[in-house]
Amino acid sequence: MEVEDCPLPEDRWYDRNLEGWLKPEPDGSAQIGMTASWAAFLGRILRVEFRRPEGVPTRGWSVATVEATRTTVAFRLPLDAEILATNPLLREHPRRINDAPYGEGWIARVRPRRPAEPEVGLATAAEIRELLIEQIHRLRIQCWPIPPEREMVEIGLECSAIFAKLDEELSGLAPGEAVVLVTDDPTSPIEIARWTDRTGHQLRTARRADGLFKFLVQKSERPTPRHRAESGELIPGPG
């Protein structure tokens, strides 16, 4: 399911602080990782430093320290479990937690001491849905199809100035990376379409809330400008 644009798979258990998940495996082990909403709140993950346990850790033990653009937090065990392995991919590519929190961005494999049941503090996706809605609103969490590198908040500016700034922002990004543009200009939905045609970059999604327009723009690897026929149909440019 999705909750306020944040994915919440129904094939796993969640801790009630809405930061972590646990997915049981047929062999009795389980994967654990960070929820998409919590990763979105933290911002881009910069570094993951794992801790070595002594003995069998209990619920609440810090598996790793996660450094992000917003803050640094501990990722904790959602239940009593033996640590079998940590995700080696995260040492070189910590951002996988942002990109695929329920897939390649898993944090550790564990063997629970007892079954994952609500009695040990875990809950199903359906059971935490309302709690997650409240957290998203309280913390103003925004989940996007891809995690943005930065956010541009441009209030009270005309679109010509805004899109000049957007060009400058994208020039400093690598292909595939994205930026969120926030503006109150009522003409921005029309202007963003013209801008993507002119530049060849991609508008991944657009949202409107509280009188503001929000656009997730992704830098294309080979941007191809386009123009529109009289019918309004897009016509790709040469190449």
One Martini backbone bead per residue (centre of mass of N, CA, C, O) as a GRO file, in nm:
protein
  239
    1MET     BB    1   0.103   0.032   0.008
    2GLU     BB    2   0.000   0.379   0.032
    3VAL     BB    3   0.113   0.673   0.230
    4GLU     BB    4   0.135   0.972   0.131
    5ASP     BB    5   0.345   0.846  -0.101
    6CYS     BB    6   0.430   0.613   0.094
    7PRO     BB    7   0.561   0.319   0.112
    8LEU     BB    8   0.384   0.002   0.247
    9PRO     BB    9   0.446  -0.296   0.285
   10GLU     BB   10   0.257  -0.612   0.356
   11ASP     BB   11   0.525  -0.830   0.398
   12ARG     BB   12   0.564  -0.690   0.693
   13TRP     BB   13   0.708  -0.555   0.979
   14TYR     BB   14   0.659  -0.295   1.238
   15ASP     BB   15   0.753  -0.044   1.414
   16ARG     BB   16   0.596   0.205   1.625
   17ASN     BB   17   0.810   0.440   1.531
   18LEU     BB   18   0.844   0.416   1.205
   19GLU     BB   19   1.162   0.321   1.122
   20GLY     BB   20   1.112   0.000   1.099
   21TRP     BB   21   1.171  -0.331   0.953
   22LEU     BB   22   1.041  -0.681   0.906
   23LYS     BB   23   1.141  -0.980   0.709
   24PRO     BB   24   1.054  -1.286   0.680
   25GLU     BB   25   1.203  -1.604   0.636
   26PRO     BB   26   1.191  -1.944   0.572
   27ASP     BB   27   1.463  -2.001   0.768
   28GLY     BB   28   1.404  -1.778   1.023
   29SER     BB   29   1.492  -1.533   0.917
   30ALA     BB   30   1.570  -1.170   0.869
   31GLN     BB   31   1.496  -0.862   0.751
   32ILE     BB   32   1.624  -0.524   0.793
   33GLY     BB   33   1.493  -0.177   0.795
   34MET     BB   34   1.399   0.125   0.651
   35THR     BB   35   1.171   0.344   0.614
   36ALA     BB   36   1.070   0.561   0.375
   37SER     BB   37   0.977   0.793   0.561
   38TRP     BB   38   1.237   0.815   0.734
   39ALA     BB   39   1.434   0.861   0.499
   40ALA     BB   40   1.296   1.121   0.399
   41PHE     BB   41   1.340   1.283   0.659
   42LEU     BB   42   1.659   1.265   0.670
   43GLY     BB   43   1.756   1.225   0.387
   44ARG     BB   44   2.047   1.196   0.262
   45ILE     BB   45   2.254   0.929   0.273
   46LEU     BB   46   2.606   0.928   0.371
   47ARG     BB   47   2.633   0.713   0.625
   48VAL     BB   48   2.732   0.375   0.739
   49GLU     BB   49   2.780   0.244   1.077
   50PHE     BB   50   2.870  -0.047   1.210
   51ARG     BB   51   2.808  -0.276   1.472
   52ARG     BB   52   2.948  -0.492   1.713
   53PRO     BB   53   2.838  -0.756   1.873
   54GLU     BB   54   2.774  -0.894   2.205
   55GLY     BB   55   2.618  -1.141   2.146
   56VAL     BB   56   2.267  -1.108   2.195
   57PRO     BB   57   2.073  -0.879   2.101
   58THR     BB   58   1.841  -0.640   2.188
   59ARG     BB   59   1.594  -0.450   2.191
   60GLY     BB   60   1.739  -0.131   2.078
   61TRP     BB   61   1.987  -0.196   1.950
   62SER     BB   62   2.260  -0.067   1.777
   63VAL     BB   63   2.347  -0.140   1.452
   64ALA     BB   64   2.357   0.171   1.343
   65THR     BB   65   2.497   0.459   1.200
   66VAL     BB   66   2.311   0.735   1.054
   67GLU     BB   67   2.408   0.961   0.805
   68ALA     BB   68   2.256   1.276   0.728
   69THR     BB   69   2.151   1.584   0.622
   70ARG     BB   70   1.975   1.635   0.886
   71THR     BB   71   2.089   1.374   1.052
   72THR     BB   72   2.187   1.159   1.328
   73VAL     BB   73   2.126   0.805   1.368
   74ALA     BB   74   1.990   0.522   1.510
   75PHE     BB   75   1.972   0.182   1.427
   76ARG     BB   76   1.730  -0.044   1.555
   77LEU     BB   77   1.621  -0.309   1.700
   78PRO     BB   78   1.287  -0.452   1.688
   79LEU     BB   79   1.426  -0.713   1.826
   80ASP     BB   80   1.527  -0.999   1.941
   81ALA     BB   81   1.858  -1.068   1.791
   82GLU     BB   82   2.067  -1.208   1.563
   83ILE     BB   83   2.350  -1.118   1.387
   84LEU     BB   84   2.437  -1.226   1.059
   85ALA     BB   85   2.422  -0.953   0.872
   86THR     BB   86   2.541  -0.696   0.667
   87ASN     BB   87   2.523  -0.447   0.427
   88PRO     BB   88   2.783  -0.394   0.207
   89LEU     BB   89   2.665  -0.174   0.010
   90LEU     BB   90   2.650   0.070   0.228
   91ARG     BB   91   2.948   0.158   0.240
   92GLU     BB   92   2.944   0.281  -0.068
   93HIS     BB   93   2.596   0.295  -0.079
   94PRO     BB   94   2.392   0.455   0.131
   95ARG     BB   95   2.156   0.556  -0.068
   96ARG     BB   96   1.991   0.291  -0.094
   97ILE     BB   97   1.792   0.363   0.129
   98ASN     BB   98   1.645   0.574  -0.046
   99ASP     BB   99   1.599   0.413  -0.317
  100ALA     BB  100   1.568   0.101  -0.150
  101PRO     BB  101   1.436   0.029   0.149
  102TYR     BB  102   1.289  -0.268   0.048
  103GLY     BB  103   1.566  -0.365  -0.078
  104GLU     BB  104   1.890  -0.292  -0.126
  105GLY     BB  105   1.853  -0.112   0.159
  106TRP     BB  106   1.914  -0.305   0.353
  107ILE     BB  107   2.079  -0.365   0.671
  108ALA     BB  108   1.992  -0.662   0.793
  109ARG     BB  109   2.050  -0.991   0.920
  110VAL     BB  110   1.835  -1.203   1.120
  111ARG     BB  111   1.761  -1.392   1.435
  112PRO     BB  112   1.499  -1.447   1.597
  113ARG     BB  113   1.396  -1.556   1.912
  114ARG     BB  114   1.104  -1.484   1.811
  115PRO     BB  115   0.829  -1.425   1.682
  116ALA     BB  116   0.671  -1.185   1.480
  117GLU     BB  117   0.479  -1.000   1.705
  118PRO     BB  118   0.289  -0.768   1.860
  119GLU     BB  119   0.393  -0.845   2.155
  120VAL     BB  120   0.700  -0.734   2.052
  121GLY     BB  121   0.622  -0.444   1.891
  122LEU     BB  122   0.477  -0.530   1.633
  123ALA     BB  123   0.335  -0.449   1.301
  124THR     BB  124   0.126  -0.392   1.063
  125ALA     BB  125   0.046  -0.190   0.811
  126ALA     BB  126  -0.252  -0.147   0.896
  127GLU     BB  127  -0.184  -0.073   1.203
  128ILE     BB  128   0.011   0.194   1.111
  129ARG     BB  129  -0.129   0.393   0.922
  130GLU     BB  130  -0.232   0.622   1.112
  131LEU     BB  131   0.043   0.682   1.238
  132LEU     BB  132   0.179   0.766   0.972
  133ILE     BB  133   0.004   1.004   0.899
  134GLU     BB  134   0.075   1.167   1.152
  135GLN     BB  135   0.383   1.180   1.101
  136ILE     BB  136   0.383   1.315   0.825
  137HIS     BB  137   0.240   1.575   0.921
  138ARG     BB  138   0.424   1.656   1.162
  139LEU     BB  139   0.708   1.630   0.976
  140ARG     BB  140   0.672   1.687   0.673
  141ILE     BB  141   0.667   1.446   0.479
  142GLN     BB  142   0.838   1.354   0.163
  143CYS     BB  143   0.761   1.139  -0.092
  144TRP     BB  144   0.953   1.014  -0.368
  145PRO     BB  145   1.043   0.838  -0.643
  146ILE     BB  146   1.301   1.015  -0.593
  147PRO     BB  147   1.563   1.135  -0.429
  148PRO     BB  148   1.654   1.441  -0.356
  149GLU     BB  149   1.925   1.657  -0.329
  150ARG     BB  150   1.726   1.911  -0.334
  151GLU     BB  151   1.570   2.232  -0.237
  152MET     BB  152   1.364   2.478  -0.399
  153VAL     BB  153   1.266   2.792  -0.258
  154GLU     BB  154   1.038   3.004  -0.458
  155ILE     BB  155   0.918   3.305  -0.337
  156GLY     BB  156   0.800   3.576  -0.533
  157LEU     BB  157   0.885   3.476  -0.813
  158GLU     BB  158   0.947   3.466  -1.129
  159CYS     BB  159   0.985   3.226  -1.365
  160SER     BB  160   1.240   3.326  -1.507
  161ALA     BB  161   1.414   3.318  -1.243
  162ILE     BB  162   1.359   3.029  -1.152
  163PHE     BB  163   1.470   2.874  -1.416
  164ALA     BB  164   1.754   2.983  -1.396
  165LYS     BB  165   1.812   2.844  -1.124
  166LEU     BB  166   1.753   2.555  -1.217
  167ASP     BB  167   1.977   2.536  -1.423
  168GLU     BB  168   2.204   2.575  -1.213
  169GLU     BB  169   2.141   2.332  -1.033
  170LEU     BB  170   2.166   2.105  -1.257
  171SER     BB  171   2.467   2.158  -1.334
  172GLY     BB  172   2.556   2.019  -1.038
  173LEU     BB  173   2.446   1.751  -1.145
  174ALA     BB  174   2.387   1.432  -1.202
  175PRO     BB  175   2.272   1.205  -1.382
  176GLY     BB  176   1.951   1.127  -1.222
  177GLU     BB  177   1.927   1.360  -1.058
  178ALA     BB  178   1.742   1.568  -0.814
  179VAL     BB  179   1.487   1.832  -0.781
  180VAL     BB  180   1.298   2.052  -0.577
  181LEU     BB  181   1.035   2.269  -0.668
  182VAL     BB  182   0.920   2.568  -0.496
  183THR     BB  183   0.609   2.748  -0.568
  184ASP     BB  184   0.362   3.036  -0.610
  185ASP     BB  185   0.332   3.036  -0.911
  186PRO     BB  186   0.052   3.004  -1.117
  187THR     BB  187   0.232   2.949  -1.396
  188SER     BB  188   0.419   2.694  -1.342
  189PRO     BB  189   0.279   2.454  -1.494
  190ILE     BB  190   0.338   2.578  -1.774
  191GLU     BB  191   0.647   2.645  -1.743
  192ILE     BB  192   0.750   2.354  -1.688
  193ALA     BB  193   0.673   2.244  -1.964
  194ARG     BB  194   0.850   2.438  -2.128
  195TRP     BB  195   1.116   2.365  -1.991
  196THR     BB  196   1.128   2.061  -2.067
  197ASP     BB  197   1.123   2.111  -2.370
  198ARG     BB  198   1.383   2.292  -2.384
  199THR     BB  199   1.586   2.088  -2.212
  200GLY     BB  200   1.498   1.761  -2.166
  201HIS     BB  201   1.403   1.730  -1.897
  202GLN     BB  202   1.244   1.572  -1.611
  203LEU     BB  203   0.914   1.534  -1.497
  204ARG     BB  204   0.810   1.325  -1.245
  205THR     BB  205   0.643   1.530  -1.047
  206ALA     BB  206   0.331   1.686  -0.922
  207ARG     BB  207   0.232   1.927  -0.665
  208ARG     BB  208  -0.039   2.046  -0.440
  209ALA     BB  209  -0.004   2.268  -0.145
  210ASP     BB  210  -0.086   2.540   0.027
  211GLY     BB  211  -0.036   2.716  -0.251
  212LEU     BB  212   0.179   2.510  -0.361
  213PHE     BB  213   0.433   2.416  -0.587
  214LYS     BB  214   0.561   2.081  -0.677
  215PHE     BB  215   0.875   1.978  -0.837
  216LEU     BB  216   1.017   1.690  -0.987
  217VAL     BB  217   1.349   1.706  -1.115
  218GLN     BB  218   1.533   1.535  -1.373
  219LYS     BB  219   1.836   1.462  -1.490
  220SER     BB  220   1.950   1.408  -1.797
  221GLU     BB  221   2.184   1.244  -1.981
  222ARG     BB  222   2.026   1.317  -2.279
  223PRO     BB  223   1.913   1.598  -2.355
  224THR     BB  224   1.600   1.660  -2.546
  225PRO     BB  225   1.461   1.878  -2.712
  226ARG     BB  226   1.127   2.014  -2.754
  227HIS     BB  227   0.818   2.033  -2.940
  228ARG     BB  228   0.501   2.166  -3.044
  229ALA     BB  229   0.231   2.119  -3.192
  230GLU     BB  230  -0.071   2.251  -3.257
  231SER     BB  231  -0.206   2.008  -3.092
  232GLY     BB  232   0.028   1.957  -2.844
  233GLU     BB  233   0.221   1.760  -2.947
  234LEU     BB  234   0.502   1.595  -2.900
  235ILE     BB  235   0.833   1.673  -3.050
  236PRO     BB  236   1.117   1.555  -3.106
  237GLY     BB  237   1.423   1.620  -3.138
  238PRO     BB  238   1.714   1.593  -3.261
  239GLY     BB  239   1.859   1.289  -3.143
   0.00000   0.00000   0.00000
